[in-house]
Amino acid sequence: MSTVKYMAEEIIIKRGVDALFKELGPVEAVRFINLPKRKRVESVKRHRQWQRQLAKEPFLNEVFRK
């Protein structure tokens, strides 16, 4: 079994930023880097939202193969 060696974070960041600038150009690369992050929904709230939209019968039939 081979051993995996990870690159240092600084190298990964530099190579990633270099690739962005090369492929997108400076304006679009900076725009991409500055895209707003989606705010995470708290897990209990997210679960309750999922439950509200859930079609109960088809879901249970799929899970238990009725």
N, C-alpha and C positions, 0 to 999 in steps of 0.2 A: 504494500500500500504506500502510495507516495505522500509526502508531506506538502501541504499547501502553505505558501508564505504570502502574506498579504502585504500590499504596498502601504507605505506611510500615508496617512490622511492628507498631508500637505501635497504629496505627489498626485494623488487622485484628484484633488480639487484643482490643481494647476492644469492637469491634462484635460479634465472635464471642461474647464473654462476656456482653455485653448481650442478645444474642439467646437464649443459653442460659437466662439468668435470666428473661427475659420468657416463654419457652415452657415451661420446666420448673419454674420457681419456685426460690427460693434453696436449699432443701434438696436437691432432685434435681439442680440445676445443680452444686453443690459435690460431690455424690456422683459425678456423671458426670466431673467434672474429676479426681477422685481415684481413678478406676478404675485398677487395676493394669495395667501394660503387659505384654503377653506377652513373655517372654524369647525373643530370637532364637536359633535353632539355628544353630550354625556351619555354613557352606555345605557343607563336605565331608561332615559328619555328616548334614545334611539330604538331600544327594544319595544317600548310601548308604541312608538310610531309604526314599527314593523307589524306589531300585533293588530293595530287598527286597520291596516290595509290588507291584512292577510285574509284570503278566501279559505275559511277553516276546513270545509268538507274536502275540496280538492287537495289541499295540503295534507290532511290526515290520510286520505286515500293513497296519496303518493308515498307517504312515509311508511304506512302499514300495508300497502299493496292490496287494498280491498277490491 
